[in-house]
Amino acid sequence: MSSELKSNNYGKSGVRVLKVKRKGKIHEVIEMTVGVQFRGDFDDVHTKGDNSKVLPTDTIKNTVYVIAKKDPLNSPEEFCIHLGNYFNENNEQVFEVVINAELKKWKRIRVSEDAKAESVPHDHSFVSGGSEVRTCRVTLNSDIIEIRSGLKDLVVLKTTDSGFEGYIKDNFTTLPETDDRIFSTSIKADWKFTDLNPDFNKNFDTVRDILLNTFAGHLSPSVQSTLYECGRNVIEKCPDIQEITLSMPNKHYLKFNLEQFGLENKNEIFIPTDEPFGLIEGTVKRS
């Protein structure tokens, strides 16, 4: 019986870097987690134990920090393009580089001299922006460069303007219909651009605002309907974006039975649950 190596890739994951950008006394912090993967002429390291074409993953890690120093870090997309181009240009054995980056949100702490004074953003002190993460994925090879921007863990909740009715009911259906329920989800989205030179930061801010405004304002008959409405609005309002993929897990809040205690639950008391959960995903593209 014979065998052969079908495919392979390698790289460095979980490279965490924080850069302080100083403009006089005003500081800005950029914190990212970066992953790098190579595909290329690496069969011999697997089949013959020949390391001659292998760039050590420790060197990959070091390169992330050096490029972070040299790059202005105006956006994670531009940084990943810079990093990917460096690896491509200096490693002829590499056919394709895939760079992933996740950007942690930091917000300036607002401070005031006394209780009566208006608060202002502090020059160099920050508070975590929560679990939300900005993402990007850049793929480079000799033929193409593909850039996908996105976000994840954008947790949202609305207390009304959501229902779920008229679905299939079979022998195992126990879910009651409702025209008024809590709707909560953790939005994950990534989008592909129509060209390679958009304003990445402007598009990110615009997409995020559209997702939040659509979620809040949409009279939702289902998660699926809200997902499509979010995607449709992004495509209509963002000419730089070719398509957007959305993932919306349904974070369930179950109405607690207060009748057993002689009380009426007027959509006031709920039990938050993590699992199991519905998972709704879809892609909306420009036609």
C-alpha positions in Angstrom: 0.0 0.0 0.0 1.4 3.4 -1.0 0.6 6.8 0.3 1.3 10.5 -0.6 1.0 13.8 1.0 -2.2 15.4 -0.3 -1.8 18.9 1.1 -0.1 20.8 3.9 0.3 24.2 5.4 2.1 25.7 8.4 2.6 28.9 10.3 2.2 30.7 13.6 -1.1 31.4 15.4 -2.0 33.5 18.4 0.7 36.2 17.9 -0.5 39.0 20.2 0.9 42.5 19.6 0.1 45.9 21.1 1.4 49.0 19.5 1.3 52.5 21.2 1.0 55.2 18.6 2.2 58.5 20.1 1.2 61.9 18.8 2.7 64.2 21.4 0.9 63.7 24.7 -2.0 61.9 22.9 -1.6 58.1 22.7 -3.5 55.5 20.7 -3.3 51.7 21.4 -3.7 49.1 18.7 -4.0 45.5 20.0 -4.2 42.6 17.6 -3.9 38.8 17.5 -2.3 37.7 14.3 -2.2 34.3 12.6 0.0 33.4 9.6 -0.2 30.3 7.4 2.1 29.3 4.5 1.3 27.0 1.6 4.2 26.1 -0.6 7.0 23.7 -1.5 7.1 21.9 1.8 6.6 18.3 0.9 10.2 17.3 1.7 10.0 18.5 5.3 7.1 16.0 5.8 8.3 13.1 3.7 12.1 13.4 4.0 12.7 15.3 7.2 14.4 18.0 5.1 14.0 21.4 6.8 16.0 23.5 4.2 12.9 25.3 2.9 11.2 25.9 6.2 11.1 29.4 7.7 10.8 28.7 11.5 7.5 29.7 13.0 9.5 31.6 15.7 10.9 33.8 12.8 7.3 34.3 11.5 6.4 35.5 15.0 9.3 37.9 15.1 8.5 39.3 11.7 5.0 40.2 12.9 6.5 42.4 15.6 9.1 44.0 13.2 6.4 44.8 10.5 4.1 46.2 13.3 7.0 48.6 14.2 7.4 49.7 10.6 3.8 49.8 9.5 1.7 52.8 10.6 -1.1 50.4 11.5 -3.8 52.6 10.1 -6.0 49.5 9.7 -5.6 45.8 10.3 -6.2 45.2 6.6 -3.3 47.4 5.5 -1.0 45.8 8.1 -1.9 42.3 6.9 -1.2 43.2 3.3 2.2 44.7 4.2 3.0 41.6 6.2 1.8 39.2 3.5 3.8 41.0 0.8 6.9 40.8 2.9 6.6 37.0 3.3 5.8 36.5 -0.4 8.8 38.7 -1.6 11.3 37.0 0.7 10.3 33.3 0.6 10.3 31.9 -3.0 9.3 28.5 -1.6 6.0 30.0 -0.4 3.1 29.9 -2.9 0.4 31.4 -0.8 0.2 33.4 2.5 -2.9 33.7 4.5 -3.0 36.3 7.3 -5.7 36.6 9.9 -5.9 39.4 12.4 -8.3 40.2 15.2 -8.4 43.8 16.6 -9.4 44.3 20.2 -11.5 47.3 21.0 -10.1 49.9 23.5 -12.0 53.1 24.3 -10.7 56.2 26.0 -11.6 56.6 29.6 -13.7 59.8 30.0 -12.5 61.9 33.0 -13.5 65.2 34.6 -11.9 67.3 37.3 -15.0 67.4 39.4 -18.6 66.2 39.4 -19.9 69.3 37.7 -17.3 69.4 34.9 -18.0 67.9 31.5 -16.0 64.7 31.0 -13.3 64.5 28.3 -11.4 61.6 26.8 -8.1 60.9 28.6 -4.9 61.3 26.7 -3.5 57.8 27.4 -5.9 55.8 29.6 -8.3 53.3 28.1 -11.1 50.9 29.1 -11.9 47.6 27.3 -14.6 47.9 24.6 -16.1 44.6 25.6 -16.0 41.3 23.8 -16.5 42.7 20.3 -13.6 42.1 17.9 -12.8 43.5 14.5 -11.5 40.9 12.1 -9.7 40.6 8.7 -8.3 37.9 6.5 -5.9 38.5 3.7 -4.9 35.9 1.2 -1.9 36.5 -1.2 -0.4 34.4 -4.0 1.1 35.0 -7.4 -2.3 35.4 -9.0 -4.6 37.1 -6.5 -5.0 39.1 -3.3 -8.3 38.6 -1.5 -9.3 40.8 1.4 -12.2 40.1 3.8 -13.0 42.4 6.6 -15.4 41.7 9.5 -16.4 41.6 13.1 -17.5 39.1 15.6 -19.0 38.9 19.1 -21.1 42.0 18.5 -23.7 41.1 21.1 -27.1 42.8 20.7 -30.5 42.4 22.4 -34.0 43.9 21.9 -36.9 43.4 24.3 -39.8 43.5 21.7 -40.5 44.0 18.0 -39.6 40.3 17.5 -41.8 37.2 17.1 -41.9 33.7 15.6 -45.1 32.3 14.1 -46.5 30.2 11.3 -43.7 27.6 11.3 -44.0 23.8 10.7 -45.5 21.9 13.6 -45.0 18.1 13.7 -45.3 15.4 16.4 -42.2 16.7 18.1 -42.9 20.4 18.1 -43.4 21.9 21.5 -42.3 25.5 20.9 -45.3 27.9 21.3 -45.9 30.7 18.8 -45.2 34.2 19.9 -45.6 37.7 18.5 -43.6 39.4 21.2 -40.3 38.0 22.4 -36.7 38.9 23.4 -34.4 38.8 20.4 -30.7 38.5 21.2 -27.7 37.4 19.1 -24.0 37.7 18.8 -23.4 39.0 15.3 -20.5 37.7 13.2 -20.0 39.2 9.8 -17.3 39.3 7.1 -17.4 41.1 3.8 -15.6 41.0 0.5 -14.8 44.2 -1.4 -15.4 45.2 -5.0 -11.8 46.4 -5.4 -8.5 46.3 -3.4 -8.3 50.0 -2.4 -11.3 50.9 -0.3 -11.3 53.0 2.9 -11.2 50.0 5.3 -11.9 52.0 8.4 -14.8 54.0 6.9 -16.4 50.8 5.5 -16.0 49.0 8.9 -17.7 51.9 10.8 -20.4 52.1 8.2 -21.2 48.4 8.2 -21.2 48.2 12.0 -23.7 51.2 12.1 -25.9 49.5 9.5 -26.0 46.2 11.4 -26.9 47.9 14.7 -29.5 50.3 13.2 -31.1 47.5 11.2 -31.3 45.1 14.2 -32.8 47.8 16.3 -35.3 49.1 13.8 -36.4 45.9 12.0 -39.8 44.4 13.0 -38.5 40.9 13.0 -40.7 37.9 12.1 -37.6 35.6 12.4 -33.8 35.7 12.8 -33.5 34.8 9.1 -35.5 37.9 8.1 -33.4 40.2 10.2 -30.2 38.6 8.9 -31.3 39.2 5.3 -32.4 42.8 6.0 -28.9 43.5 7.6 -27.1 42.1 4.5 -29.4 43.9 2.0 -28.9 47.2 3.7 -25.1 46.8 3.7 -25.1 46.0 0.0 -27.4 48.9 -0.9 -25.5 51.5 1.2 -21.9 50.3 0.8 -20.8 50.4 -2.9 -17.3 49.1 -2.0 -18.7 45.8 -0.7 -19.4 42.9 -3.1 -20.9 40.5 -0.6 -21.4 40.0 3.1 -21.7 36.8 5.1 -23.6 36.9 8.4 -23.9 34.5 11.3 -26.5 35.1 14.0 -26.8 32.5 16.8 -30.1 32.8 18.6 -29.3 33.6 22.2 -32.4 32.3 23.9 -34.2 34.0 26.9 -36.9 31.7 28.2 -40.0 33.2 29.8 -40.1 32.0 33.4 -43.4 30.5 34.7 -44.6 32.8 37.4 -48.1 31.3 37.4 -47.0 28.6 39.7 -46.5 31.3 42.3 -49.8 33.1 41.5 -48.1 35.8 39.5 -48.4 37.0 35.9 -45.3 37.3 33.8 -45.9 40.2 31.4 -42.7 39.6 29.5 -40.7 40.8 32.4 -38.8 37.8 33.9 -36.6 35.5 31.7 -34.0 32.8 32.1 -30.9 33.4 30.0 -29.6 30.2 28.4 -26.4 29.5 26.5 -27.0 26.0 25.0 -28.5 24.6 22.9 -29.0 27.5 20.5 -30.3 28.1 16.9 -27.7 29.1 14.4 -28.7 31.1 11.4 -26.2 32.0 8.6 -26.4 33.5 5.2 -24.6 35.4 2.5 -26.0 38.4 0.6 -24.3 39.5 -2.5 -24.5 42.3 -5.1 -26.5 41.2 -8.1 
